[in-house]
Amino acid sequence: MSPDFDYTRLKRSFEYFVEHYGPAEVNAPSSHRVKLLEHDELFRISRARRTLAEAIAEFVNGTQDFCHERVSEIDRDLQKRDAYTLSFLREHFTTQHNTIADHDCQRQKRN
């Protein structure tokens, strides 16, 4: 992860993704991903930063099929939390952007 990223803002983005898109089993108290990350923070911040970057990349890759409207909605939610937006994270954590999803979203709206 680039040292230019604000860890706190990145963590807020991660918390949002876990809350809204994480599978229920990873949100259980014993395996909650944010709690595990916070445990790492206590002992090795470099490890926590690396873990956070990997988790963000995983969530961002899982959003490649989201249509433009959904991404915009998520961006607004993340801005309210003073977190990095999905659009910003997509630019920095992936190299491929799925333009087919925007086309599919428009087609679904017409139907």
N, C-alpha and C positions, 0 to 999 in steps of 0.2 A: 504494500500500500504506500502510496506517495506520502511523504511527510507533509505535503501541502494540504492534505485533507484534515479538517478539524475533527478530531476523534469523537467529540461529544455530539456534533451534528450528524456524523455518520452513524453513531450508535442510536440516535433518535430515529433515523431512517430504518435501521435494522429492527428496532422495537416495533415500528409501524408494520413492517412486513411480517414479522412474527405474529403480531396481534391479528392482522387481517388475512394473511395468506399462509400462515404456518399450519401444518397438520396438527390436529388436536393432541396427538400423542407427544409432540415436542413441546406442548404448552402445559404439560403436567408439572406440578411443583418439583418433582425429583429430576426432571429432564428439561426444564424450561431453558431454551437457548440463551435468553438474556441473562438468566441467573448463572448459567455456566460461564458465560463471558465475564460477568462481574467477578466470579471466583478467580478467573485467570488474571483479571486486573490487579487483584491483591498481591499476586506473586510475581508475575512477569508481564509488564505492559507490552513488551514487544511481541510476545506470544498472543496476547489479547488483540493487538492491532492486526496481526496476520490472520487470526481466526475470524475477526470481524470482516476483513476484506474478502476472505473466502466465502463467508456466509452471504455477504452482500452480492457478490458475483453470482452465487447460486440463485438467489431470489431474482436478481435482475434478468438472468438468463431464462428464468421461468415466466417472465412477463413478455417475452418476444411476440406472443400471439395476441397481446392486448391491443385493442383498437385505439386510435388517437384520442377519442373522447374519454375513454377509461384512463389513459395515461394522464390526460389533463386533469381529471378529477383527483387522481392520486397525487399529482403534483400540487394541487391546491391544498389538499389535506396535509401534505408534508411541509409546505410553506408555513401553514398555520402553526406547526410544531417547531419551526425554525430548524428544520432538517433538510438534508440534501434532497432535491426532487428526483423522481424516477428518471425524468428526461436527462438530468445532469449525470446521474449514476450510469445510465445507459451509455452515455458518451465516454465514460471513463472506465467502465468495467466490462464492456462487450465490444466486439468489433463488427458484429452483424446486427443489422436492423431489419425487422420484418415488415416490409411494406405491404405484403399481402393481407395482413391483419386489418389495416386501414380500409382496404378495398372490401373485405368481408364485412366489416362493421357497417359500412355505407349500404351494402346490399341488404343486410339484415334490417336496417332502418326502413328501407323502401318496402319490405315485405310485410 
